[in-house]
């Protein structure tokens, strides 16, 4: 069984739900407390042992490539001014030489198409997909680290999930398990259903935006017909792959935060501020003060 060494990060989206903030700044680079949203996702993957990152970008996303590059002038200035703590943070954000590739998705043809754009850089090995709109605060290891550990046990394909209340299942994509009510962290699955009616939902396990997939999915994506929204959907290709390969849903330990719209972004910002190891207590006092004034 080949290890999971590479990750695909689809970062070509326009960020229309958080306009006008994203008119000139990539949505993935919007700050969530003390760092860009995308850095949380990259840090999660690095903790999982990911060695190479494939960023699928679009026009106007140059800031992403610059951010993960070495900033020679900035680092030299900080070093001269003895700002060692800030310098260490800046250097830690950069990816090592050769650890990142950037490819363009030249048209907005869907998530499946974005993943397909990374095919040549992934090659014939399993890989992770991390949606940059979602930040996951993992417990006992990052979400992807937990998934990689599970993959090393069972192989195949892994999809991160968490349980949601029954009355909210119609707001998400959920998995269809082989055996209903499986209490373990790994649940073998036979399908996925997007926003099912509350009384028809096959489970309460919401798909979170983290995947470990086998490279055969690329062959399916290359022949995938447009699905919902007229786009090439990753879920459609995964459904097809499920007929020949094992898929497991993995119930990770932690909490996910969607940065996809303005209010969800606010929630993510507050949650990451409160979770900060050094500034969390002070952030809590600030937020409580704002609420009192309101």
C-alpha positions in Angstrom: 0.0 0.0 0.0 1.5 3.3 -1.1 1.7 6.1 1.5 -0.2 9.4 1.2 2.4 12.0 0.3 0.7 14.5 -1.8 -2.3 16.8 -1.4 -4.5 18.8 -3.8 -5.9 22.1 -2.7 -8.5 23.6 -5.1 -8.0 27.4 -4.7 -9.4 28.7 -8.0 -12.8 29.9 -6.7 -14.0 33.5 -6.9 -15.2 33.7 -3.3 -18.5 35.4 -4.4 -20.2 34.7 -1.1 -17.7 37.0 0.7 -17.6 39.8 -1.8 -16.5 42.6 -1.8 -13.7 41.4 0.5 -12.5 39.0 -2.2 -12.5 41.5 -5.1 -8.7 41.9 -4.9 -7.7 39.4 -2.3 -8.1 35.6 -2.8 -10.7 34.2 -0.5 -8.2 31.7 0.8 -5.9 34.5 1.9 -8.5 36.2 4.1 -7.1 36.4 7.6 -8.7 34.1 10.2 -7.5 35.7 13.4 -3.7 35.6 13.0 -3.1 33.9 9.7 -4.7 33.3 6.3 -7.4 30.6 6.2 -5.3 28.6 3.7 -2.4 28.4 6.2 -4.6 26.5 8.6 -5.3 23.9 5.9 -1.7 23.6 4.9 -0.6 23.2 8.5 -3.2 20.5 8.9 -1.7 18.6 5.9 1.9 19.1 7.0 1.1 17.6 10.4 -0.3 14.6 8.5 3.1 14.1 6.7 2.1 15.6 3.3 5.3 16.3 1.4 4.0 17.9 -1.8 1.2 20.4 -2.2 -0.6 20.9 -5.6 -2.4 24.2 -5.6 -5.0 24.4 -8.4 -5.3 28.1 -8.9 -7.0 30.6 -11.2 -6.5 34.2 -12.4 -5.7 36.7 -9.6 -4.3 34.0 -7.2 -0.7 35.0 -7.3 -0.8 36.1 -3.7 -1.0 32.4 -2.7 2.2 31.5 -4.5 4.0 34.5 -3.0 2.7 33.7 0.5 4.2 30.2 0.6 7.5 31.3 -1.0 10.5 32.6 0.9 10.2 36.4 1.5 13.9 37.4 1.3 13.5 41.2 1.8 11.0 40.8 4.6 13.0 38.2 6.4 16.2 40.3 6.1 14.5 43.3 7.5 13.0 41.4 10.5 16.4 39.8 11.1 18.1 43.2 11.2 15.6 44.6 13.6 15.9 41.5 15.9 12.2 40.7 15.6 13.0 37.0 16.1 9.5 35.8 17.1 7.8 37.3 14.1 10.7 36.1 11.8 10.2 32.6 13.0 6.5 32.7 12.2 7.1 34.1 8.7 9.7 31.4 8.0 7.5 28.7 9.3 4.7 29.6 6.8 6.9 29.0 3.8 7.0 25.6 2.1 10.4 24.0 1.5 11.9 24.2 -2.0 10.1 21.8 -4.4 7.3 21.1 -2.0 4.6 23.1 -3.9 3.3 23.0 -7.5 0.8 25.4 -9.0 -1.5 24.7 -11.9 -4.3 26.7 -13.5 -7.9 25.7 -13.7 -8.6 27.9 -16.7 -12.4 27.7 -16.5 -14.8 27.2 -13.5 -15.9 23.7 -14.4 -16.4 22.3 -10.9 -14.4 20.6 -8.1 -14.0 17.4 -10.0 -12.4 19.3 -12.9 -10.1 21.2 -10.4 -8.9 17.9 -9.0 -8.3 16.5 -12.5 -6.1 19.5 -13.3 -3.6 18.0 -10.7 -3.4 14.6 -12.4 0.1 14.9 -13.8 1.6 16.2 -10.6 -0.1 13.5 -8.4 0.8 10.6 -10.7 0.0 7.0 -9.8 -0.4 7.2 -6.0 -3.0 8.0 -3.4 -3.5 11.6 -2.5 -5.5 13.9 -0.2 -7.9 16.6 -1.2 -8.5 19.5 1.2 -11.2 22.1 0.5 -9.7 25.4 1.6 -13.1 26.9 2.6 -13.1 24.5 5.7 -10.8 24.9 8.7 -10.8 21.8 11.0 -9.6 22.2 14.6 -8.6 18.6 15.2 -8.3 17.0 18.6 -5.5 14.6 19.2 -3.9 15.4 15.8 -5.1 17.2 12.8 -8.1 15.9 10.9 -6.0 14.7 7.9 -3.4 13.1 10.3 -6.3 11.1 11.8 -7.4 10.2 8.3 -4.0 9.1 7.3 -3.7 6.9 10.3 -7.1 5.3 9.4 -5.9 4.9 5.8 -2.8 3.1 6.9 -5.1 0.6 8.6 -7.7 -0.1 5.9 -6.4 1.5 2.6 -8.9 2.3 -0.1 -10.6 5.7 -0.1 -11.4 7.8 3.1 -13.9 10.6 3.5 -14.0 12.7 6.6 -17.4 13.1 8.3 -19.0 14.4 11.5 -22.4 13.9 12.9 -25.0 16.6 12.6 -28.5 16.8 14.2 -31.3 15.0 12.2 -33.1 18.3 11.7 -30.1 19.7 9.8 -29.2 16.8 7.5 -31.0 18.4 4.6 -28.4 21.2 4.6 -25.4 18.9 3.8 -24.1 16.1 1.7 -24.2 12.9 3.9 -22.9 9.4 3.4 -24.9 6.3 2.9 -23.4 3.6 5.1 -23.4 -0.2 4.3 -24.5 -0.9 7.9 -26.8 1.7 9.6 -25.8 2.9 13.1 -22.1 1.8 13.0 -20.6 3.2 16.2 -16.9 3.0 15.3 -14.8 5.8 13.8 -14.6 4.0 10.4 -17.9 3.4 8.6 -17.9 1.4 5.3 -20.1 3.3 2.8 -22.0 2.6 -0.4 -23.0 6.0 -1.5 -23.5 9.7 -0.9 -26.6 11.8 -0.9 -26.6 15.6 -1.4 -29.0 17.5 0.9 -31.5 14.7 1.4 -35.0 15.3 2.9 -34.9 15.0 6.6 -37.0 11.9 6.7 -35.1 10.2 3.9 -31.5 10.8 5.0 -29.5 7.6 5.0 -27.3 8.9 7.9 -26.4 11.9 10.0 -22.8 11.8 8.9 -22.0 15.1 7.1 -19.2 15.2 4.5 -16.6 17.6 5.8 -14.3 18.5 2.8 -11.4 16.2 3.4 -10.7 13.2 1.2 -8.0 10.5 0.6 -8.5 9.1 -2.8 -6.9 6.5 -5.1 -5.4 7.7 -8.4 -8.0 5.7 -10.4 -10.4 8.5 -9.7 -8.6 10.6 -12.4 -9.7 8.2 -15.1 -13.3 8.6 -14.0 -13.0 12.4 -13.8 -11.6 12.5 -17.3 -14.8 10.8 -18.6 -17.2 12.3 -16.1 -20.2 14.1 -17.7 -21.4 17.3 -16.1 -23.6 16.9 -13.1 -25.2 19.4 -10.7 -24.8 23.0 -11.9 -23.4 21.8 -15.3 -20.1 21.1 -13.6 -17.7 18.1 -13.3 -18.6 16.9 -9.8 -16.0 15.0 -7.7 -18.8 13.2 -5.8 -20.1 11.7 -9.1 -16.7 10.2 -9.9 -16.4 8.9 -6.3 -19.8 7.2 -6.6 -18.5 5.5 -9.8 -15.3 4.5 -8.1 -17.2 3.0 -5.2 -18.4 0.2 -7.4 -14.8 -1.2 -7.6 -13.0 0.1 -4.5 -13.7 0.4 -0.8 -14.8 3.7 0.6 -14.9 4.4 4.3 -16.3 7.4 6.1 -14.0 8.5 9.0 -15.5 10.2 12.0 -12.7 12.5 13.1 -12.2 14.1 16.5 -12.5 17.8 16.3 -14.7 20.6 15.0 -14.9 22.0 11.4 -15.6 25.7 10.6 -16.8 26.7 7.1 -15.5 30.0 5.9 -17.8 30.0 2.9 -20.0 33.0 3.7 -19.7 36.1 5.9 -21.4 34.8 9.0 -19.6 31.4 8.8 -16.4 33.3 8.3 -17.1 35.3 11.5 -17.7 32.1 13.4 -14.4 30.6 12.1 -12.6 33.8 13.1 -13.9 33.8 16.6 -13.3 30.1 17.1 -9.7 30.3 15.9 -9.1 33.3 18.1 -10.5 31.5 21.2 -8.4 28.4 20.4 -5.1 30.3 20.1 -2.7 28.9 22.6 -1.3 32.3 23.7 -4.0 34.8 22.9 -7.1 32.8 23.4 -7.9 34.1 26.9 -7.4 37.7 25.8 -9.5 37.1 22.7 -12.3 35.8 24.8 -12.2 39.0 26.9 -12.3 41.2 23.8 -15.3 39.3 22.3 -17.2 39.4 25.6 -16.5 43.2 25.7 -17.9 43.7 22.3 -21.0 41.7 23.1 -21.6 43.8 26.3 -21.2 47.0 24.3 -23.6 45.8 21.7 
